[in-house]
Amino acid sequence: MKKATLQLETLTCPSCLAKIEGALKGLDGIDKDTLNVSFNSSKVKVDFDDSKLAIEDIQQKISKLGYEVKKTTVK
């Protein structure tokens, strides 16, 4: 498992948060218990199984929803 923090463009409403959270929960390899989308900081924090999912898949899913990923950190 890897831990990722993705800094997004400013989230403007709670429905943005819910949209991102719902989309990421649908990805195979996401640890749903660690998924945290913060409205105040515009950050997504999540653990993911890198044998099933690449960080680029997570970034692409967020981008397809119309949100810009400004910075990504993976540990």
FENTAVEN-V707336 format. One record per pair of residues at least 12 apart in sequence whose C-alpha atoms are under 10 Angstrom apart, sorted by sequence separation. I is the first residue (numbers start at 1). J is the second residue. D is the distance in whole Angstrom. If there is no record, write none. Layout:
# FENTAVEN-V707336
I:J:D  I:J:D
This chain:
# FENTAVEN-V707336
34:46:5  35:47:7  46:58:10  59:71:10  24:37:10  33:46:9  34:47:6  35:48:9  59:72:8  21:35:8  32:46:8  33:47:9  34:48:9  21:36:8  31:46:7  32:47:8  21:37:6  30:46:7  31:47:5  32:48:9  56:72:10  20:37:8  21:38:10  30:47:6  31:48:6  55:72:9  29:47:9  30:48:5  31:49:8  44:62:10  55:73:9  17:36:10  18:37:8  29:48:5  30:49:7  55:74:8  17:37:6  24:44:10  28:48:9  29:49:5  30:50:9  16:37:10  17:38:7  18:39:10  27:48:10  28:49:9  29:50:7  17:39:6  24:46:9  29:51:8  30:52:9  16:39:8  21:44:9  29:52:5  30:53:8  14:38:10  15:39:10  20:44:9  28:52:7  29:53:6  14:39:7  17:42:9  27:52:9  28:53:7  29:54:9  44:69:10  11:37:10  13:39:8  14:40:10  17:43:10  27:53:8  43:69:9  48:74:10  11:38:9  12:39:8  13:40:10  17:44:9  42:69:10  43:70:10  45:72:10  47:74:9  1:29:9  2:30:10  3:31:10  11:39:6  12:40:9  30:58:9  43:71:10  44:72:9  45:73:10  46:74:10  47:75:9  1:30:9  2:31:10  8:37:10  10:39:8  11:40:8  43:72:10  45:74:10  1:31:9  8:38:10  10:40:9  11:41:8  12:42:9  27:57:9  3:34:9  4:35:10  5:36:10  6:37:9  7:38:10  10:41:8  11:42:6  27:58:8  5:37:10  9:41:10  10:42:6  11:43:9  8:41:9  9:42:7  10:43:9  24:57:10  7:41:8  8:42:5  9:43:9  24:58:7  27:61:9  7:42:6  8:43:6  23:58:10  24:59:10  6:42:9  7:43:5  8:44:8  6:43:6  7:44:7  24:61:7  5:43:7  6:44:5  7:45:9  23:61:7  24:62:8  5:44:6  6:45:7  23:62:8  4:44:8  5:45:5  6:46:9  4:45:6  5:46:7  20:61:9  21:62:10  3:45:7  4:46:5  5:47:9  20:62:7  23:65:8  3:46:6  4:47:6  19:62:9  20:63:10  2:46:8  3:47:4  4:48:8  1:46:10  2:47:5  3:48:6  20:65:7  1:47:6  2:48:5  3:49:9  19:65:8  20:66:10  1:48:5  2:49:6  3:50:10  20:67:9  1:49:5  2:50:7  1:50:6  2:51:10  6:55:10  16:65:9  1:51:8  16:66:10  1:52:10  4:55:8  8:59:10  16:67:9  2:54:10  3:55:10  6:58:9  2:55:9  6:59:8  4:58:10  8:62:9  8:63:10  6:62:10  11:67:8  10:67:9  11:68:10  9:67:7  10:68:9  8:67:7  9:68:5  10:69:10  8:68:6  9:69:6  10:70:10  7:68:9  8:69:4  9:70:6  6:68:10  7:69:6  8:70:5  9:71:10  6:69:7  7:70:6  8:71:7  6:70:7  7:71:5  8:72:9  6:71:6  7:72:6  5:71:8  6:72:4  7:73:9  5:72:6  6:73:6  4:72:7  5:73:5  6:74:9  4:73:6  5:74:7  3:73:8  4:74:4  5:75:9  3:74:6  4:75:6  2:74:7  3:75:5  2:75:6  1:75:9
